[in-house]
Amino acid sequence: MNIITKIMMVTIPIWVAIEVTPFGFLSKLYRNLSEDVKKHIAKIYYNVPYLYLESWLQTLSNVRNVCAHYGRLYNKKLTFKPRLFKEEMKQFDNGFAFAAIYIIQRLLTKDEGQRFITDLQALILEYEDSLEFSHIGFPTNWDELLSKIKNQKS
């Protein structure tokens, strides 16, 4: 058996494979799972209906691609609007960048979410003189909305 064959026979743990898998592929992978598996993942890990998680992954994949290819999110509607619950839809427009930030916060753990808010606040503070918050869909109480999500997690 040659070295290439031996390397190909090594079993790679799933977490290693996922680390190097493009986000768009993960979004499509989730979309193509059986409905039962999607329901299980969405309920157990995020406590949301699977159609919401599917929508969120598609939105984040698209936002990631816009950023990676030097596209523009400022003063531009999202190509894929994420599904949001009725109470969330009353608080902000799901067609702008804030919706993606909001769903990122929903998907993070409590500790990751706290770091995310801290980093976002620092970034906003640095550029607040140049930003028109309405052009990225930020409601006036954006930090309260993100903190509320973080505080709902155990």
C-alpha positions in Angstrom: 0.0 0.0 0.0 1.5 3.4 -1.0 1.6 6.5 1.2 -1.3 8.2 -0.7 -3.6 5.2 -0.2 -2.7 5.1 3.5 -3.5 8.9 3.9 -6.8 8.5 2.1 -7.8 5.7 4.5 -7.4 7.9 7.6 -10.7 8.7 9.2 -11.1 12.5 9.8 -13.2 13.6 12.7 -16.2 15.6 11.6 -15.2 18.7 13.5 -11.9 18.8 11.6 -13.7 18.5 8.3 -16.2 21.2 9.2 -13.4 23.6 10.2 -12.2 23.7 6.6 -15.5 23.5 4.9 -16.7 26.7 3.2 -19.7 28.3 4.9 -21.8 28.2 1.7 -21.3 24.5 1.5 -22.5 24.1 5.2 -25.6 26.1 4.4 -26.4 23.9 1.4 -25.6 20.8 3.4 -28.1 21.8 6.0 -30.7 22.7 3.4 -30.3 19.2 1.8 -30.6 17.2 5.0 -33.8 15.3 5.6 -36.6 17.3 7.3 -36.4 15.2 10.5 -32.6 15.9 10.8 -33.1 19.6 10.2 -35.8 19.8 12.8 -33.7 18.0 15.3 -30.7 20.3 14.8 -32.7 23.5 14.8 -34.7 22.4 18.0 -31.8 20.9 20.0 -29.1 23.5 19.3 -31.1 26.7 18.6 -34.7 26.1 19.8 -36.1 27.5 16.5 -38.1 25.9 13.7 -35.9 24.5 11.0 -37.1 26.8 8.3 -35.8 29.8 10.3 -32.3 28.2 10.7 -32.3 27.3 7.0 -33.1 30.9 6.2 -30.5 32.2 8.6 -27.7 30.1 7.1 -28.6 31.2 3.6 -28.6 34.8 4.6 -25.3 34.6 6.4 -23.7 32.7 3.5 -24.8 35.5 1.2 -23.5 38.2 3.6 -20.2 36.4 4.0 -19.8 36.3 0.2 -20.6 40.0 -0.2 -18.0 40.8 2.4 -15.4 38.4 1.0 -15.7 39.8 -2.5 -15.6 43.4 -1.5 -19.3 44.0 -2.0 -21.4 46.6 -0.2 -23.8 46.1 2.7 -24.1 49.8 3.6 -27.3 51.3 2.3 -28.2 48.2 0.5 -30.9 45.6 1.0 -30.0 42.0 1.7 -30.4 39.6 -1.2 -31.8 36.9 1.1 -33.9 38.3 3.9 -33.8 36.0 7.0 -37.0 34.7 8.5 -37.7 36.4 11.8 -40.4 35.9 14.4 -43.3 38.4 14.4 -42.1 40.2 17.5 -38.6 40.7 15.9 -40.2 42.0 12.7 -41.9 44.7 14.7 -38.5 45.9 16.0 -36.4 46.1 12.9 -36.3 45.6 9.1 -35.0 42.1 8.1 -33.8 43.5 4.8 -30.6 45.3 6.1 -27.3 44.3 7.6 -28.6 44.5 11.2 -30.8 41.5 10.5 -27.6 39.4 9.8 -25.9 40.8 12.9 -29.0 39.9 14.9 -29.1 36.3 13.7 -25.4 35.9 14.3 -26.1 36.9 17.9 -28.9 34.3 18.0 -26.6 31.5 16.9 -23.7 32.3 19.2 -23.2 30.9 22.7 -23.7 33.3 25.6 -19.9 33.9 26.0 -19.4 34.3 22.2 -22.4 36.6 22.1 -20.9 38.8 24.8 -17.6 39.1 22.9 -19.5 39.8 19.7 -21.4 42.7 21.3 -18.2 44.1 22.9 -16.4 44.0 19.6 -19.4 45.4 17.7 -19.7 48.3 20.2 -16.0 49.1 19.8 -16.2 49.0 16.0 -19.3 51.3 16.0 -17.6 53.7 18.4 -14.6 53.9 16.1 -16.8 54.7 13.0 -19.9 56.3 14.5 -19.2 59.7 13.0 -19.2 58.1 9.5 -22.2 55.9 10.0 -25.8 56.5 9.3 -27.4 53.7 11.3 -30.6 53.6 9.3 -28.5 52.7 6.2 -27.6 49.4 7.8 -31.0 48.8 9.5 -29.9 49.4 13.0 -32.8 50.4 15.3 -32.1 52.9 18.0 -32.2 50.2 20.7 -29.9 47.8 18.7 -27.6 47.1 21.7 -30.6 46.4 23.9 -31.9 43.9 21.4 -28.6 42.1 21.1 -28.1 42.0 24.8 -31.6 40.6 25.4 -30.7 37.6 23.2 -27.5 37.0 25.0 -29.3 37.2 28.4 -31.9 34.6 27.3 -29.2 32.0 26.9 -28.1 29.8 29.8 
